[in-house]
Structure formats: C-alpha cells, structure tokens
Amino acid sequence: MNRDEQVSRPRALAPRRRWTGMRASLYPSEAGGGTWIGVSDAGLSLALVNWYAKPQRDRALCVSRGIIIPHLLAAENLAEVAAMFADLPLAKINPFRLIAASLKERRLCEWRWDGKRLTCSRFGWKRRHWFSSGYDEALANKKRAAAVRDIVKPAPASLRKLHRSHLPDQGPFSICMHREDARTVSYTEIVAARLDVTMRYAAGSPCTGKLGAPRLLSFASRA
C-alpha cells in the first residue's frame, strides 16, 4: 500500500507490535495512534483509503478515520469486522473504503461508508487493486488501473517495483504520486505465510525511501 498525503502532514511512526483487544497486531501509526493499514495474528489484514468521490465535511468537525482499523483489528474474522462497525461513530466520520483480506477464510471484502450508508462487497481470493485520489479520483482510477494491468506475478519484488514507479507518468496520477501540495509519503507491505506474517515499511516516497527491516507476527494457535 502506498499512502498519499499532504506534504504539510507530520511523518507517521514506523510499524510496531500492539494489542487490539485480545489480538496481537502490527501497524504504522500517526502520533495520536490512528492508522491506515494493519494486520493481526488472526490472519486479518485491513487497509483504509479516503473516499474523495463522496462529499467531505470539515475535518475539524469529524472524528479521525484513523480510529477505524485499531478498533476492527480486534476481530477474529470478517463476520466480526462487520459487527464491530456498529461500535464506531460513523455519523461523525468522513467517507472511506475499508478493504479486508482474511487469510484464514481466503476472502476479500470492501466496506464503503459514503457518509450516510455502510455497504459491503465480497470478492474472490484473487489479485485486486484499489486507488484513491483527492485530485481527480475517477481519472486516477482509470490511469492507475491501466498501469497495473500488465503485472503477471504479484510477488513482493514486482509489487515493490510497481509502488516505486511513476507509471503512467510522474505526477498526480502516478502510482508513486507527486503533486506540489501532496505526495506518496510511505509504502507498507504485508506478506502472509502459513504460520506468520511480515510487515515492512518505507518512510518517504517509495521512489526514494529505503525499505525497513521486517517486523514479524506469529499467527495465534487454534484448536
């Protein structure tokens, strides 16, 4: 996941191990503790993108979207994720899309909050890409979708190359995004195996940032 933000926003903190309810988890964070991506020892990965295609309210009057993932990472499975949305103050949160990948269930889900209604779409266990842009979201989706279409093997090395790239052209629509007022500020990678999951993080634009050392999280044993 590439994270695009305003250049004036303070740099986030690197991933570390935390407790979310009874679950161990890994995620990078803002200074206040909120995050945009995380993974738990239940084999559940969550990523959140802002939904700029929907009307946005004054941030000063809203609750940060950063509280969502730390809350939901306490879930055991996708059904619990769905139920736990009821405990969030959605009426005070700006529109977002939350993507969940459950390794244990081999399922993908996307929840969409448009500011009034929460919906869920379910997908098969295959490669997908999601894009967000505060510049021109519809055009960004079109251009970036074309750029990722030629990926044959979604291995870590090829995905790192993709997220460092300036396809289709360096600027507001490139995968590693660069605008005068905003840019890609970090890259986060989650690689899940049978017994554990590894998270790696690069602070700064992926085209120049150095990938940090892997942080390991073992999956909780189950009867």
N, C-alpha and C positions, 0 to 999 in steps of 0.2 A: 504494500500500500504506500503510495505517495501522499503526503499531506501538503495541501496548498493553503497558505495563509498570508495575511497582510504582513509586509516587511516590518511594520512597527510592533508586531506582536512579540512578547518576550519568548526566548527559546525555551522549548519544553525540556523535561528531565528524561534521561535515558531509562529504559525499562528496568524494573526490579520486581522481585517476588513479593507478593502481598497475599492477604487473606480477604476473600469476598464471601461473607457468610461462613460456611463450613468448607469452602473450596479454596485451594491454593491457586493463585493466578499470576500471570506475568503481563505487565503493560507499561508503556511510557506514560508520562502524565504532564499536565500543566502544574504550575507551582501550587495551585489550590487543590490538586488531587484528581481532577477530571481527566478523561482520556477519550481517544477516538478509535482505539484498537486494543484488543486484549485476547488472551487465551487462558483457559482454566484446565485443571487436572481432570476434569470430566470430558476432555476432548472437544470442548466447545470454543470456537473462535468467533469473535464479534468485531465488526468494523462499522463505523458510522460516517456517513457523508451528509453534509448540509444539502437540503433540497431547495435550491435557489429558484427553481421554476415556480414555486408557490410564494404567495405574499409573505414578506418578512416583517416582523414587528420590531420596535425599538429594543435593542438588546438590554438596555438599562431597565426595562420593564419585564424582562423574561428571566427564567431560570436557565442556567447554562446546560447545553446539550451534553456537556462533559460528565454529568452525573449518571447518564443512562447506562453506559457499559459497566462501570463499577458495581452498579446495582444488579444488572442482569447476569453478570458472571457468577453469581451465587447459584444459578440454576443448574440442575442435573442434566436437563435435556431441553429440546425445543418446545415441548409442551409446557414446561415450567417457565421458559422465557416468555411465552405468550401470556401466561397467567400473571407474571410479575409486572407486566406493563401497567396493571391496574393500580399498583402502588406508586407510580410515578405521577408528578404533577403536569401531565401532558398539556393541559389548557394553558400553562404558563411557559411552554417550550416551543421554540420556533420549529418549522418543518424540517424533517430529516428522513433519511432512509437508513435502516439498520440491516446489515447483511450478516447472517449467522450460518456458520458451517459446523455441522455436528459430525465428527469423525466416527463416533460410536454408532450413530444412526445412518451415516452415509447419506445425509440430506442437506440441502441448502434452502434457506428461507430468506425472504426480504420483507421486512415490515416498513410501511410507509405512513408517516404522520404528516398530513397536509395542513395542520393547524386546527382541524375540526374533526377529522375522522382517521382512525387507525385501520389499515388493511394489511393483509399478509398474502404473499405469493410464494408458492413452493416450486422448487426446481429439482431436476435430476442431478445425480452425482457426476457432473462434468464441468469442464472449464467455462467460466463466465468472467466478464469484466464489468465493473461499474465505474461511472465517471460523474464528476460534479464540477460545476464552474459558476462562479458569481459574475462572470463576464458575459457569456452567452452559452447557457447550458445546452440548449438544443444543438447548436453548431459544434460545441466541444464534443458532445456525444457522437455526432456524425463523423468528425475528423479523427477522433481517437479510436473509434471502432474500426475504421479503415486501417489504422496504423497497427492494430494488434491482430488483424485477421490472418497475417502470414506466419504467426508463431506456430511452429509444428510441435515442438516438445516443451511443455511448460515446466522445465527443470529450473532449479534455483538460478543457475548461471544465465540462462536465457531470459528469465524474468528480471534479474538484476540489470542485464543489458538493456532490456526494454524500459525499465523505470529510470535509467540514466539517460535515455535517448531524448533527442529533441524532435522526434517524429510527430507530425508530418513536417513541421518547420518550427524552429525555435521561436517561441512567442507565447501568446495566451492560450493556444490550443495544443501545444506540445505536451508529451507525456511528462517530461520534466519541465514544468511550466515556469515561464519567466515573463513578468509584466513589470511596469515601473512601480506599481503600488503593491504587488503581491508576487509570490513565487512558491515553488515547491520547497518546503523547509525541512523535510525529513523523509526517510524511507524506512518502513518496517516490514520485516519478513518473518513469516511463521512457517516452519517445516515440521509436520507431524509424522511420527513413525508409530510402530505398534505399541511401544511401551512409554514413549516420552515425546515431548515437543520442544523445539528450539526456537527462540526468538532472537533475531539480530536486528540492529538499529543503526542507521546512519543519520547523524545530525547534520543539517545543512542540505543544500541542493544535492540530489543524488549524483549529478554530473561531476561534482567536485568533492562530495563528502566521503569519508572513509567508513566502511562498514565495521561496526564494533564487534567485540568478542561475543560469541553466542551465550545466551542465558538458557539454562536447561530446566525443564519442569517435567517430573515423572508423573505419569497418569496414576490416579488413585486405584488401588486394587479393589476388585469386586468379587463377590462370591458367585 
